[in-house]
Amino acid sequence: MDDHYFSADPSVAFRRTPVEATVWGHDLTLTSGSGVFAQGRLDIGTAVLFRETDPPAAGRILDLGCGYGMIGLAIARAVPGAVVTGVDVNERAVLLARENAAALGVADRFTAHLPEDVPADATYDEIWSNPPIRIGKDALHDLLLRWLPRLTPKGRAVMVVGKNLGADSLQRWLDAEGWPTERLASAKGFRVLETRRPDAP
């Protein structure tokens, strides 16, 4: 079977590649790697997410499917009061995200883990994600239903999803599952979605 960025331990040779981006007025120099999503680049969806949003408020943030850490590390740099947890099934991604946090000097506020290593009682004020759509609809639904309930009562999730990859049907599914979801923006074939807890005040 071919290795993908959502493989737990890709077998392709590990080669690091630098990535530079300016996000919310902050310059980021990160390291990506082979077998990890968006090697050597800031992908278009994440770029749309950054351009169409403001950084979150201070609090506990989850970067779901963090890859080498672009979203969570951008938040950590832009929001001094944010404590960010990155989570990814890809062991290389977790390693790179930790290395990048150390290089940026935010390792005290950004940690990356495999899903099974995240404390079961951890909750988050916001979840930010460019979710791994290509794992398949059922797996994606399971992923979201695993992590969305960790939002605090006033919490929200902000996600960017390609229109051609089912953003609109995902929004309908979330609404049907009782997770009110609105479209914040639409650009370059991507939707930026905001999901709230069903019991949000």
N, C-alpha and C positions, 0 to 999 in steps of 0.2 A: 504494500500500500504506500502511496506517496505521502511524504511528510508535508504537513501544513503548519501555519503559524499557530493553530490551536492544538497542535500535538503536544502531549505532555513533555516529551523529550525528543526533539527532532534529531534525526541521525545525520543530517547534512553537516558538512564541515563548518565549524564555528568561525566566522570571520566578522570582526567588528568594523562598523562603518560610521563615520561621524555624520551628525545631522545638526543643522543650525536653523533656528527660527526665532522670530520676534513675536511675542504673544502678549497682548494687553500692555504693550510698552516695555516689556522686559525681554532682553536677549537671552536665548537659551542655546547652549552648546552641549549636545547630548551624544551618546553613542548608541547606535542601533546594531543589529547583528543578523546574520543569516539564520533562517528558520524562525524569525520573529516578524510580526506584521509591520509593513511599511519600512522595510530595511532601507536606510539611506535617504529617507525623505519624510517630509510632513505630508501625509495623505490628504487628498482633497476634502474628504468628509470632515476630518478633524480641523482642517483650516476653516471650513465653513462654520463649524461649531464655535471656534474662537472669534471669528469675525462677526457673527450674529448674536453674540451674547456678551454680557459683562461678567467678570469673575464673581464667584459666589461670596457670600458674607463669611465671616470667621465662623468656625465650627468644625465638626467632624465630617470629613468628606471621604467618600469611597470612589475610587477610580476603578470601575468594573471592566475587566479585560484590559488591564493597564498597558500591556505590551512593554516597551522599553521605558514607559513612564511619561510620555509627552503631556497628556492631559493633567495628571495629578501633579507633576512637577511644575507645570505652568501655574497651576493654582497655588502651590506652595510658595512659589516666587512672588506671585502677585498679591497674595493674601497672608500677611505675617501671622494672623491669628488662626489660620487654618491648620488642622492636623489631618493629614491625608493618609489613607490606606490604599495601596494598590493591590489588586488581586488578579491573578492570571493562572491558567492551568499550565502554561508553558514555562518550564523551569529556566530556560535561557532568558525569557522575558523578565522573570523575577530577579535573576542575577543582574541583568543590565539595569533594571530600574533602581536597584539598590546602589549599584556603582554610580549611576547618574545622580542620585540624591546626594551621595557623598561628595561628588565632584562639584555640585552646585552649592554645597554647604547647607543643605536642608534635611540632612539625615535625621536630625532630631525631631522633624515634623512630618517626614514622609517615610513610610515603611512599605515594603512589598512582600506579599506572601502567596503561597499556593492556597486555594480555597479551604482545604482541610486544616490549615494552620491558623485561620482566622477564628478568634474566640467566638463561641456560639452565641454569647450574649452581647456581642458588639452591635451598636446601633449608629446610625449616621443621620446628620442633618440634611445632607444632599448626596446623591449618587450622580456621577458624571460618567458618560460612556459613549464610545463609538463601538457598539456591541458587535460581537462576532456573528453577523447574520449568516455567514456561509456554513455554520455548523448545522444548519437545518432548522425548520420552523419549530418542530417539537422540542429540540434541544434548547433553542433560544427561549421558548416559552418557559421551559423548566428552569432555565438560568434566571430569568426575570422573576419568576414566582419564588425562587429561593432567596433573592436579595432584596427585592422591593419591600417585603415585610419588615426589613431592618431599618426602614426609615422612621425617624421620630415623628410624633403626631403632626407637626407642622412641616415635615420634610417634603422634599421633592426630588425627582430624578430628571436629569437633562440628558437627552440622547440625540445623536445624529444618525440618521438612517437614510440610505439611498432610496429614492422613489422607485427606481426599477428593481430594488431588492425587497420591496414590500413595506415601505414606510407607512403608507396609508392603511393597508390591511392590519399592520401591527397596531396602529393607533385605534382602529376599530376593535381589535381583539382586547387591548388593554381596557378600553371603555366597557366592553362586554363582561370582562372579568372583575369589574368594580373598581378599576384604577383610572380615575378621570384623567384624560390626556388631551392636551391642547397643542396645536402647532404654533410654535413661536416664530418660525421663519422658514423660508423656502428659497434655496439658492443653488445653482449649478447642479441641479438634479438631486439635491438632498433636502430632507426635512429635519428641522430641529424640533424635537418634541419635549414637552414638559409633562411629567406624570406626578400626580399628587396622591397621598394616601386617601383611601375611600372614607376614612373617619376624620379627615382634616377639619379643624374648626373653621 
